[in-house]
Amino acid sequence: MRRFLSTLARRKPLGAAGGLIVLVLLVVAIFADAIAPHHFNETSLLRAFQRPGAAHWFGTDELGRDVYSRVVYGARVSMFVGLAATGISVLLGGLIGVLSGYFGRGLDLLLQRLVDAWMAFPGLVMAIVILALLGPGLWSVILALGVSQAFPQSRTIRSATLVVRELPYVEASLAVGASHWHILVRHVLPNIVAPLIIVASNFLGFVILIEAAVSFLGYGVPPPQPSWGGMLSATGRVYMHRAPWLSIFPGLALSLAVFGFNVLGDALRDLLDPRLRAS
């Protein structure tokens, strides 16, 4: 691990910076209760619309809530939703991709036509449809984002499985009578770990952005729980001209998170993909 981190910092400094941003966001999300000076829903109309200053670093909203505290707690929501939805997406997409790529033939044809049909609809639309069926809530958002984005991820895993499936030692295992379960566990899965990591790291920033878009449209995490997209949609959009800090700081936090995950994902892809290691 230490050697890998050293290689990452030396060969991909921008990716290392992205990793540092992600690490900081994780720390903020975990220790939000200690970092935030106020509770995210602590109101006081006497301090409504205060400009950023020493008392309130990011200012206050129309209810006098501290925007800095809400941005900090919003990091917890975004990181938790991003990690959980990515885990669901990678597991489901990986299962579809591995089964489709390894067994092939009729199963591959059936699964890939289902993937084609699912991908005919935009991911955001599918997420909103699932949310409309499940109703509002944190876990509804996680499940909707994870399921709606799983099918596109399966294509990458299927391609990696097809490559491993044709390797000589896999064919030799089949020739000596090894079970499919044994081959999948001992040969296929260990060799697609790198593609899974690449898919997950690249997907995290996208999930956080989709969660913000869903919250902005009013289908995300219900208030008063703060999310960056919800803050942009509610107070940020309504009072944009009167109190621009209500939009600026959640937008900066969202941009920073997406940037960090994207550059980290690109760096991991370059380091873990054998075809790109020499570049």
N, C-alpha and C positions, 0 to 999 in steps of 0.2 A: 504494500500500500504506500509506504514512504517513497519507494522508487517511482511508483506511478505518479504520485503527487509532484515529485521533483521533475519528472518528464513533462507533466502537464504545465508546470510553471515555466519551464525552460523553452519548450517548443510551442506552447499555446498560451502566451501571457494573457490574451484577451479572454480565453476560456477560463483561466485561473481567476481572473477578476470576476467573471460571471459566477464561478463557484463560490467566491468570497461573498458576493451579493446574496446568493442563495443561502449560504450559511448564516449570514446576518438576519435574513428574513425568517429563517427557521428559529433562531434564538429569540427574535422578537415575538414570533407566534407562540412559542412555548412559554415564555416568561412575560406575556402581555400584562398579566395582573400586577407584576412588580414594576414594569417599565412605564405603564400608563399612569399619569398622575391623578386621573379621575376615572370613575366608572363610565362606560360608554354611553349610558343613558341617564347620567346625572344632569338634571336640567335646572336652569335658573334664568327666568325671563329678564332679570336685572342685568345680566351680562350678555344678552342676545346681540349678535352681529358685532362682537368686538374684533378689532383688527389683530393680526398676528403681533405678538409682543412678548415681553418677559413673563407675563402671567399666563398667557395662552400662546404657545409657540406658533400654532397654526390657526389661531383665531377661534371664534365660536360660531355656532349656527343660529338659526332663528329661535331655537329653544334654549340657547345658552349652553349647549353641550360643547365640550372641548373637542375640537376637530382632531388635534393630535392624538388624543386618547382613542377616538373612533377609528383613525387610520391604523393605529397600533392593533386594536382589536380586529379590525378588518383584515390585517395580515394573517391573524389566526384562522379566520374563516377561509380566506383565499388559499392558504397553504394546505389546510386540512382538506378542503374540497379538491384541490389540485392533486394532492398525493393519493387520496382515496379513490377518486374517479380514474386517475391514471392506473392505479393498481387493478381496478375492475376491468378497465379497457384492455390492459396488457394481458391479464389472465384469460379473459374471454376471447380476445383476438388471437392470443397465442394458441389457445385450445383449437380454435377453428383453423388457424394456419397450419398447425402441426398435423392435425387429422387430415386436412385437405392435401397437404404436400406429401405426407408419408404414405397414405393408403391410395391416393390417386383414383383413377378410373371413375366409376359412377359416383362415389362419395365426393370426389373432388369436383366433378361436374355440378352436382347438386348444390354443394356449399358455395361454389363460386358464382352460380347464378343467383343464389340468395344474396350474396355480397353485392353483386351488380345491381340487383333490385333495390337494396337498401341504400347504396351509394348514389342512386338516381335522385335522391332527395338531399338537399343541403343539411349538413350536420346540425346547424342551429335550429332548423325547422323540426327535425326529428326530436331534438332535445325538448323543444317547447311542447310538441305533441305528447311526449312521455310525461312531462311535468303536468300537463293538463289532465292526464289520466290518473296520476299519482296524487296530485294536490301539492300545495306548498309545504316547504320544510327542508331542513338541511340535508337529510338523507335522501329525500326525493331528488334534490339537485344532484347529489353525488351519483345516484343510480342512473338518472337520466343522462348525465354527461358521460358516465362510464359505458353504458350500453350503446348510446347513439354513436360513439366514436370507436367502438371496438371493431366493427367490420372493416373499416379502412385499414386499421393496423394489421389485420390478419394477412393482408397481401404481402407485406414485408416479411412476416414470419413464414409464410408459405414459401416464398422464394428461397429463404435460408434453409428451410427443411428440404426442399427439392435438391439443393446442392449436397447436403449431408446424405440424403437418401441414396445418391449415386456413388458415394465413396466406396473404395474397395473393401474396407473392413466391415462396412454394413452389409454388403453383398456376401462377404465371407460368413458373417454371423447368420444370415438367412440360410446359407448353404449348409451349415452344420446343424440347423434346426433350432436356433435360438428363437424364443417367442418375440412377438411384436412388442410386448410390454418391456421385455428386457432390452431390446434394441432402442426403444424410445427413451428409457431411463438412463441407460449406460452410454449411448452413443449420440442420439439426436439432441436431447435436451442440453447436455453440457456444451455442445457445439453451437447452439443458438442463443447462449446466454448473452454474448456480446451484442447481437442484433436486438435482443430484448432490452438491454440497457440503453442502447442508442434510441430505440423507439420511445422508451419511457422518458428519457431526458429531453428529447425533442418535443414530446407531447405535453409535458408539464406546463410550459409557457402557454401553449395553445389552449389547454383546459382552463387555466386561470383567466385567459382573455374571453373564452366562451362563457365562463361563469359570470364575468363582469357584464357581458352583453345580455345574458339572460336576466340578471338582476336589474340591469338598466331598463329592460322592457317590462319589469314588474313580475317576472315569473320565478325569481330566485329566492334567496333566503329572506323570509319575511321579517319586517321590522318588529321590535327595535334593534335586533341584532345587526350590527353594521357590516356591510360589505362594500368594497370599493365601487363596484358597479352601482349598487343601490344608493350610495352617497352621491354619485354623479347624476343619477336619475332624479332623485327626490329634491333635496335642498340645492344641490349643485346646479341643476338645470333651471329651477324656478328662480333662484336668487343669483344667477350668474353675474349680472351686471352690478347688482348692489353689493354683493360679497363674493368677488371672484375667487377668493381663497377656498371657498367651499368646493370648487371644481379643480383648482390647481393642484392641491396637495394629494387628494385621492388619485387624480390622473397621473401625477408623478410617481406615486407608489406603484400603481398598476404598470406603468411603462417600465419602471426599474425592475420589477419582478419578471416581466415577460422578457426583457433584454437579458437579464441574468441567466434565466433558464435556456434561452435560445443560444447564446454564445457558449454556454457550458455544454449544451447538447451537440453543437457543431464541433467543439473541441474533442468530446468523447467519441464522436463518430470518426473523426480523423485519426484518433489514436487507436481505436479498437477495430476499425474496419481494415482487414489485411490489404485490401486493394488501395488504401489511402495512406498506409504507414510510411511508404517511401517518399511521399510528397511533403 
